[in-house]
Amino acid sequence: MIPADPNMLFCYINTGLRDKYEDLEDMASSEGFDVREITDRLEAAGFRYDSSAGKFIAGGSKEP
């Protein structure tokens, strides 16, 4: 189950990316969630996906 709270979601996603999945798309496929929905929710809470680091980080602005 995907956490509703944005801070818990941030931790949940980053833990999965660190421990189990190669990238966000791999995790989304395995866990059954939509990448765009998760990215939008986390960006609204002040996080952004850093593809070079393979995790969400603080700073809601999108990558250039």
CNS distance restraints for C-alpha pairs under 8 A (distance, minus, plus):
assign (resid   2 and name CA) (resid   9 and name CA) 6.84 0.50 0.50
assign (resid   2 and name CA) (resid  12 and name CA) 7.82 0.50 0.50
assign (resid   3 and name CA) (resid   8 and name CA) 6.03 0.50 0.50
assign (resid   3 and name CA) (resid   9 and name CA) 5.11 0.50 0.50
assign (resid   3 and name CA) (resid  12 and name CA) 7.50 0.50 0.50
assign (resid   4 and name CA) (resid   8 and name CA) 7.46 0.50 0.50
assign (resid   4 and name CA) (resid   9 and name CA) 6.64 0.50 0.50
assign (resid   5 and name CA) (resid   9 and name CA) 6.03 0.50 0.50
assign (resid   6 and name CA) (resid  10 and name CA) 6.04 0.50 0.50
assign (resid   6 and name CA) (resid  41 and name CA) 7.11 0.50 0.50
assign (resid   6 and name CA) (resid  42 and name CA) 6.24 0.50 0.50
assign (resid   6 and name CA) (resid  45 and name CA) 6.30 0.50 0.50
assign (resid   7 and name CA) (resid  11 and name CA) 6.42 0.50 0.50
assign (resid   7 and name CA) (resid  45 and name CA) 7.96 0.50 0.50
assign (resid   8 and name CA) (resid  12 and name CA) 6.00 0.50 0.50
assign (resid   9 and name CA) (resid  13 and name CA) 6.00 0.50 0.50
assign (resid   9 and name CA) (resid  42 and name CA) 7.72 0.50 0.50
assign (resid  10 and name CA) (resid  14 and name CA) 6.14 0.50 0.50
assign (resid  10 and name CA) (resid  42 and name CA) 6.88 0.50 0.50
assign (resid  10 and name CA) (resid  47 and name CA) 7.86 0.50 0.50
assign (resid  10 and name CA) (resid  56 and name CA) 6.96 0.50 0.50
assign (resid  11 and name CA) (resid  15 and name CA) 5.88 0.50 0.50
assign (resid  12 and name CA) (resid  16 and name CA) 6.25 0.50 0.50
assign (resid  13 and name CA) (resid  17 and name CA) 6.16 0.50 0.50
assign (resid  13 and name CA) (resid  55 and name CA) 7.94 0.50 0.50
assign (resid  13 and name CA) (resid  56 and name CA) 7.93 0.50 0.50
assign (resid  14 and name CA) (resid  18 and name CA) 6.01 0.50 0.50
assign (resid  14 and name CA) (resid  55 and name CA) 5.62 0.50 0.50
assign (resid  14 and name CA) (resid  56 and name CA) 6.45 0.50 0.50
assign (resid  15 and name CA) (resid  19 and name CA) 5.93 0.50 0.50
assign (resid  15 and name CA) (resid  20 and name CA) 7.96 0.50 0.50
assign (resid  16 and name CA) (resid  20 and name CA) 5.26 0.50 0.50
assign (resid  16 and name CA) (resid  21 and name CA) 6.08 0.50 0.50
assign (resid  16 and name CA) (resid  27 and name CA) 7.26 0.50 0.50
assign (resid  17 and name CA) (resid  21 and name CA) 4.91 0.50 0.50
assign (resid  17 and name CA) (resid  22 and name CA) 6.49 0.50 0.50
assign (resid  17 and name CA) (resid  23 and name CA) 6.17 0.50 0.50
assign (resid  17 and name CA) (resid  24 and name CA) 6.87 0.50 0.50
assign (resid  17 and name CA) (resid  27 and name CA) 7.16 0.50 0.50
assign (resid  17 and name CA) (resid  54 and name CA) 7.05 0.50 0.50
assign (resid  17 and name CA) (resid  55 and name CA) 6.63 0.50 0.50
assign (resid  18 and name CA) (resid  55 and name CA) 7.83 0.50 0.50
assign (resid  21 and name CA) (resid  26 and name CA) 6.10 0.50 0.50
assign (resid  21 and name CA) (resid  27 and name CA) 5.57 0.50 0.50
assign (resid  22 and name CA) (resid  26 and name CA) 6.22 0.50 0.50
assign (resid  22 and name CA) (resid  27 and name CA) 7.53 0.50 0.50
assign (resid  23 and name CA) (resid  27 and name CA) 6.38 0.50 0.50
assign (resid  23 and name CA) (resid  54 and name CA) 6.24 0.50 0.50
assign (resid  24 and name CA) (resid  28 and name CA) 6.05 0.50 0.50
assign (resid  24 and name CA) (resid  35 and name CA) 7.07 0.50 0.50
assign (resid  24 and name CA) (resid  54 and name CA) 7.60 0.50 0.50
assign (resid  25 and name CA) (resid  29 and name CA) 6.11 0.50 0.50
assign (resid  25 and name CA) (resid  35 and name CA) 6.63 0.50 0.50
assign (resid  26 and name CA) (resid  30 and name CA) 6.27 0.50 0.50
assign (resid  27 and name CA) (resid  31 and name CA) 5.80 0.50 0.50
assign (resid  28 and name CA) (resid  32 and name CA) 5.45 0.50 0.50
assign (resid  28 and name CA) (resid  33 and name CA) 4.93 0.50 0.50
assign (resid  28 and name CA) (resid  34 and name CA) 6.15 0.50 0.50
assign (resid  28 and name CA) (resid  35 and name CA) 6.08 0.50 0.50
assign (resid  29 and name CA) (resid  33 and name CA) 6.87 0.50 0.50
assign (resid  33 and name CA) (resid  37 and name CA) 7.84 0.50 0.50
assign (resid  33 and name CA) (resid  38 and name CA) 7.59 0.50 0.50
assign (resid  34 and name CA) (resid  38 and name CA) 6.42 0.50 0.50
assign (resid  35 and name CA) (resid  39 and name CA) 6.00 0.50 0.50
assign (resid  36 and name CA) (resid  40 and name CA) 5.93 0.50 0.50
assign (resid  37 and name CA) (resid  41 and name CA) 6.15 0.50 0.50
assign (resid  38 and name CA) (resid  42 and name CA) 6.14 0.50 0.50
assign (resid  39 and name CA) (resid  43 and name CA) 5.97 0.50 0.50
assign (resid  39 and name CA) (resid  48 and name CA) 7.21 0.50 0.50
assign (resid  39 and name CA) (resid  49 and name CA) 7.13 0.50 0.50
assign (resid  40 and name CA) (resid  44 and name CA) 6.10 0.50 0.50
assign (resid  41 and name CA) (resid  45 and name CA) 6.53 0.50 0.50
assign (resid  42 and name CA) (resid  46 and name CA) 6.42 0.50 0.50
assign (resid  42 and name CA) (resid  47 and name CA) 5.22 0.50 0.50
assign (resid  42 and name CA) (resid  48 and name CA) 6.68 0.50 0.50
assign (resid  42 and name CA) (resid  60 and name CA) 7.79 0.50 0.50
assign (resid  43 and name CA) (resid  47 and name CA) 4.73 0.50 0.50
assign (resid  43 and name CA) (resid  48 and name CA) 5.34 0.50 0.50
assign (resid  43 and name CA) (resid  59 and name CA) 7.99 0.50 0.50
assign (resid  43 and name CA) (resid  60 and name CA) 4.81 0.50 0.50
assign (resid  43 and name CA) (resid  61 and name CA) 7.29 0.50 0.50
assign (resid  44 and name CA) (resid  60 and name CA) 6.92 0.50 0.50
assign (resid  45 and name CA) (resid  60 and name CA) 7.20 0.50 0.50
assign (resid  46 and name CA) (resid  58 and name CA) 6.06 0.50 0.50
assign (resid  46 and name CA) (resid  59 and name CA) 5.37 0.50 0.50
assign (resid  46 and name CA) (resid  60 and name CA) 4.07 0.50 0.50
assign (resid  46 and name CA) (resid  61 and name CA) 7.78 0.50 0.50
assign (resid  47 and name CA) (resid  56 and name CA) 6.13 0.50 0.50
assign (resid  47 and name CA) (resid  57 and name CA) 5.38 0.50 0.50
assign (resid  47 and name CA) (resid  58 and name CA) 4.48 0.50 0.50
assign (resid  47 and name CA) (resid  59 and name CA) 5.01 0.50 0.50
assign (resid  47 and name CA) (resid  60 and name CA) 4.41 0.50 0.50
assign (resid  47 and name CA) (resid  61 and name CA) 7.75 0.50 0.50
assign (resid  48 and name CA) (resid  56 and name CA) 5.27 0.50 0.50
assign (resid  48 and name CA) (resid  57 and name CA) 5.53 0.50 0.50
assign (resid  48 and name CA) (resid  58 and name CA) 6.40 0.50 0.50
assign (resid  48 and name CA) (resid  59 and name CA) 5.88 0.50 0.50
assign (resid  48 and name CA) (resid  60 and name CA) 4.90 0.50 0.50
assign (resid  48 and name CA) (resid  61 and name CA) 6.45 0.50 0.50
assign (resid  48 and name CA) (resid  62 and name CA) 6.22 0.50 0.50
assign (resid  48 and name CA) (resid  63 and name CA) 7.83 0.50 0.50
assign (resid  49 and name CA) (resid  54 and name CA) 7.42 0.50 0.50
assign (resid  49 and name CA) (resid  55 and name CA) 5.76 0.50 0.50
assign (resid  49 and name CA) (resid  56 and name CA) 4.19 0.50 0.50
assign (resid  49 and name CA) (resid  57 and name CA) 6.31 0.50 0.50
assign (resid  49 and name CA) (resid  62 and name CA) 7.74 0.50 0.50
assign (resid  49 and name CA) (resid  63 and name CA) 7.92 0.50 0.50
assign (resid  50 and name CA) (resid  54 and name CA) 5.86 0.50 0.50
assign (resid  50 and name CA) (resid  55 and name CA) 5.60 0.50 0.50
assign (resid  50 and name CA) (resid  56 and name CA) 5.77 0.50 0.50
assign (resid  50 and name CA) (resid  57 and name CA) 6.66 0.50 0.50
assign (resid  50 and name CA) (resid  63 and name CA) 7.30 0.50 0.50
assign (resid  51 and name CA) (resid  55 and name CA) 6.67 0.50 0.50
